[in-house]
Amino acid sequence: MKINKNTLFFALITLSLSLIGFAPNPTNKYKCLIQMQDYTGEGAYVIVSLLKPDGSYDKTLYVNGNDDDWFFDIDAWWSYYGKHRPNIDAITGATLSGGTRGMSMLEIETDKLNKGYKIRFETAVEDQEYYKDDVEFILNDSIYNQKISGKGFINYIRLIPN
């Protein structure tokens, strides 16, 4: 059997990169529907984060609200994000007003599912409250297509596999 040198070379490079951690983790995309409570006032900043099993921040998945002058008002998230300041332009959208719905796409690595990771939705509205865990749940197979109720400005959210 004759082996093509180029095929063998690329196979070895791919294997080497995956063994040392350079191969990208496969991800799943989810549609995220957020239904807001019917409240009065400014639009809500909503921060969607992936938390490690120990409760520390892993990464920011989505941000509703793109005026970074107000980010420091989202206390728990800011203590993580403010230190690192990664570019989040690709994952931001407008604030969500009372009674409205928002739809976004969340991209989550498949190796985080059913491993104790959590999704947290933090909300804040100017001159009103801040909810550190308006919605928070463990990322597992049973959360899809369910209404998960909020405690503050969020009425409920749904995650739908894309």
BAKOL-954584 format. One record per residue (C-alpha): x, y, z; residue number from 0. Coordinates in nm, 2 decimals, m for minus. Layout:
<gulums>
+--------+--------+--------+-----+
!     c1 !     c2 !     c3 ! seq !
+--------+--------+--------+-----+
!      X !      Y !      Z ! NUM !
...
+--------+--------+--------+-----+
</gulums>
This chain:
<gulums>
+--------+--------+--------+-----+
!     c1 !     c2 !     c3 ! seq !
+--------+--------+--------+-----+
!   0.00 !   0.00 !   0.00 !   0 !
!   0.14 !   0.33 !  m0.11 !   1 !
!   0.10 !   0.63 !   0.13 !   2 !
!   0.09 !   0.98 !  m0.01 !   3 !
!   0.36 !   1.19 !   0.18 !   4 !
!   0.14 !   1.50 !   0.18 !   5 !
!  m0.15 !   1.31 !   0.33 !   6 !
!   0.07 !   1.16 !   0.60 !   7 !
!   0.23 !   1.50 !   0.68 !   8 !
!  m0.11 !   1.67 !   0.72 !   9 !
!  m0.24 !   1.39 !   0.93 !  10 !
!   0.06 !   1.41 !   1.16 !  11 !
!   0.03 !   1.79 !   1.20 !  12 !
!  m0.34 !   1.76 !   1.28 !  13 !
!  m0.28 !   1.49 !   1.54 !  14 !
!   0.01 !   1.69 !   1.69 !  15 !
!  m0.19 !   2.01 !   1.72 !  16 !
!  m0.49 !   1.83 !   1.88 !  17 !
!  m0.26 !   1.66 !   2.13 !  18 !
!  m0.11 !   1.99 !   2.24 !  19 !
!  m0.44 !   2.16 !   2.26 !  20 !
!  m0.45 !   2.38 !   1.94 !  21 !
!  m0.74 !   2.20 !   1.78 !  22 !
!  m1.06 !   2.40 !   1.82 !  23 !
!  m1.33 !   2.26 !   2.05 !  24 !
!  m1.64 !   2.17 !   1.87 !  25 !
!  m1.93 !   2.40 !   1.96 !  26 !
!  m2.31 !   2.40 !   1.95 !  27 !
!  m2.52 !   2.70 !   1.87 !  28 !
!  m2.84 !   2.78 !   2.06 !  29 !
!  m3.11 !   3.03 !   1.99 !  30 !
!  m3.17 !   3.22 !   2.31 !  31 !
!  m3.51 !   3.38 !   2.36 !  32 !
!  m3.54 !   3.63 !   2.64 !  33 !
!  m3.89 !   3.76 !   2.74 !  34 !
!  m3.87 !   4.06 !   2.96 !  35 !
!  m4.10 !   4.15 !   3.24 !  36 !
!  m4.34 !   4.44 !   3.17 !  37 !
!  m4.15 !   4.72 !   3.36 !  38 !
!  m4.11 !   5.09 !   3.30 !  39 !
!  m3.78 !   5.27 !   3.26 !  40 !
!  m3.47 !   5.24 !   3.05 !  41 !
!  m3.38 !   4.92 !   2.86 !  42 !
!  m3.21 !   4.65 !   3.05 !  43 !
!  m2.85 !   4.54 !   3.02 !  44 !
!  m2.85 !   4.16 !   3.01 !  45 !
!  m2.52 !   3.98 !   3.04 !  46 !
!  m2.52 !   3.61 !   2.95 !  47 !
!  m2.22 !   3.43 !   3.09 !  48 !
!  m2.08 !   3.07 !   3.11 !  49 !
!  m1.97 !   2.98 !   3.46 !  50 !
!  m1.73 !   2.71 !   3.56 !  51 !
!  m1.85 !   2.44 !   3.80 !  52 !
!  m1.69 !   2.63 !   4.09 !  53 !
!  m1.90 !   2.94 !   4.01 !  54 !
!  m1.62 !   3.15 !   3.86 !  55 !
!  m1.66 !   3.31 !   3.52 !  56 !
!  m1.55 !   3.11 !   3.21 !  57 !
!  m1.65 !   3.35 !   2.94 !  58 !
!  m1.91 !   3.60 !   2.82 !  59 !
!  m2.16 !   3.45 !   2.58 !  60 !
!  m2.37 !   3.76 !   2.49 !  61 !
!  m2.43 !   4.12 !   2.60 !  62 !
!  m2.76 !   4.31 !   2.55 !  63 !
!  m2.64 !   4.67 !   2.58 !  64 !
!  m2.35 !   4.81 !   2.39 !  65 !
!  m2.27 !   5.13 !   2.58 !  66 !
!  m1.96 !   5.02 !   2.77 !  67 !
!  m1.99 !   5.33 !   3.00 !  68 !
!  m2.25 !   5.13 !   3.19 !  69 !
!  m2.08 !   4.79 !   3.21 !  70 !
!  m1.93 !   4.87 !   3.56 !  71 !
!  m2.29 !   4.87 !   3.70 !  72 !
!  m2.31 !   4.49 !   3.64 !  73 !
!  m2.10 !   4.43 !   3.95 !  74 !
!  m2.02 !   4.05 !   3.94 !  75 !
!  m1.96 !   4.04 !   3.57 !  76 !
!  m1.76 !   4.36 !   3.57 !  77 !
!  m1.52 !   4.22 !   3.84 !  78 !
!  m1.44 !   3.94 !   3.58 !  79 !
!  m1.47 !   4.13 !   3.25 !  80 !
!  m1.32 !   4.46 !   3.37 !  81 !
!  m0.98 !   4.29 !   3.45 !  82 !
!  m0.94 !   4.13 !   3.11 !  83 !
!  m1.15 !   4.34 !   2.87 !  84 !
!  m1.17 !   4.10 !   2.58 !  85 !
!  m1.33 !   4.23 !   2.26 !  86 !
!  m1.70 !   4.15 !   2.28 !  87 !
!  m1.82 !   4.35 !   1.98 !  88 !
!  m1.93 !   4.04 !   1.80 !  89 !
!  m2.16 !   3.93 !   2.08 !  90 !
!  m2.34 !   4.25 !   2.17 !  91 !
!  m2.69 !   4.39 !   2.09 !  92 !
!  m2.93 !   4.65 !   2.20 !  93 !
!  m3.07 !   4.68 !   2.55 !  94 !
!  m3.41 !   4.51 !   2.61 !  95 !
!  m3.70 !   4.73 !   2.72 !  96 !
!  m3.99 !   4.62 !   2.95 !  97 !
!  m4.23 !   4.38 !   2.79 !  98 !
!  m4.01 !   4.31 !   2.48 !  99 !
!  m3.84 !   4.00 !   2.35 ! 100 !
!  m3.49 !   3.95 !   2.24 ! 101 !
!  m3.33 !   3.67 !   2.04 ! 102 !
!  m2.96 !   3.60 !   2.02 ! 103 !
!  m2.73 !   3.31 !   1.93 ! 104 !
!  m2.51 !   3.15 !   2.19 ! 105 !
!  m2.22 !   2.94 !   2.10 ! 106 !
!  m2.11 !   2.69 !   2.37 ! 107 !
!  m1.83 !   2.43 !   2.35 ! 108 !
!  m1.98 !   2.08 !   2.35 ! 109 !
!  m1.74 !   1.96 !   2.63 ! 110 !
!  m1.91 !   2.20 !   2.87 ! 111 !
!  m2.25 !   2.03 !   2.85 ! 112 !
!  m2.34 !   1.80 !   3.14 ! 113 !
!  m2.02 !   1.89 !   3.33 ! 114 !
!  m2.15 !   2.12 !   3.60 ! 115 !
!  m2.11 !   2.44 !   3.40 ! 116 !
!  m2.38 !   2.71 !   3.44 ! 117 !
!  m2.54 !   2.98 !   3.24 ! 118 !
!  m2.61 !   3.31 !   3.42 ! 119 !
!  m2.82 !   3.60 !   3.30 ! 120 !
!  m2.73 !   3.92 !   3.49 ! 121 !
!  m2.96 !   4.22 !   3.45 ! 122 !
!  m2.94 !   4.59 !   3.53 ! 123 !
!  m3.16 !   4.89 !   3.45 ! 124 !
!  m3.05 !   5.25 !   3.50 ! 125 !
!  m3.18 !   5.40 !   3.83 ! 126 !
!  m3.33 !   5.06 !   3.92 ! 127 !
!  m3.21 !   4.72 !   4.04 ! 128 !
!  m2.93 !   4.49 !   3.95 ! 129 !
!  m2.99 !   4.12 !   3.96 ! 130 !
!  m2.67 !   3.91 !   3.97 ! 131 !
!  m2.86 !   3.59 !   3.90 ! 132 !
!  m3.18 !   3.70 !   3.73 ! 133 !
!  m3.17 !   3.35 !   3.57 ! 134 !
!  m2.91 !   3.08 !   3.64 ! 135 !
!  m2.91 !   2.72 !   3.56 ! 136 !
!  m2.68 !   2.42 !   3.51 ! 137 !
!  m2.60 !   2.35 !   3.14 ! 138 !
!  m2.74 !   2.01 !   3.07 ! 139 !
!  m2.96 !   1.82 !   2.82 ! 140 !
!  m3.28 !   1.88 !   3.01 ! 141 !
!  m3.29 !   2.27 !   2.97 ! 142 !
!  m3.38 !   2.29 !   2.61 ! 143 !
!  m3.71 !   2.43 !   2.50 ! 144 !
!  m3.82 !   2.49 !   2.86 ! 145 !
!  m3.93 !   2.82 !   3.00 ! 146 !
!  m3.68 !   2.91 !   3.27 ! 147 !
!  m3.83 !   3.19 !   3.49 ! 148 !
!  m3.64 !   3.50 !   3.59 ! 149 !
!  m3.62 !   3.67 !   3.93 ! 150 !
!  m3.59 !   4.03 !   3.82 ! 151 !
!  m3.63 !   4.20 !   3.48 ! 152 !
!  m3.64 !   3.87 !   3.29 ! 153 !
!  m3.98 !   3.70 !   3.28 ! 154 !
!  m3.84 !   3.38 !   3.12 ! 155 !
!  m3.58 !   3.25 !   2.88 ! 156 !
!  m3.57 !   2.96 !   2.64 ! 157 !
!  m3.27 !   2.78 !   2.48 ! 158 !
!  m3.34 !   2.61 !   2.16 ! 159 !
!  m3.07 !   2.40 !   1.98 ! 160 !
!  m3.00 !   2.54 !   1.64 ! 161 !
+--------+--------+--------+-----+
</gulums>
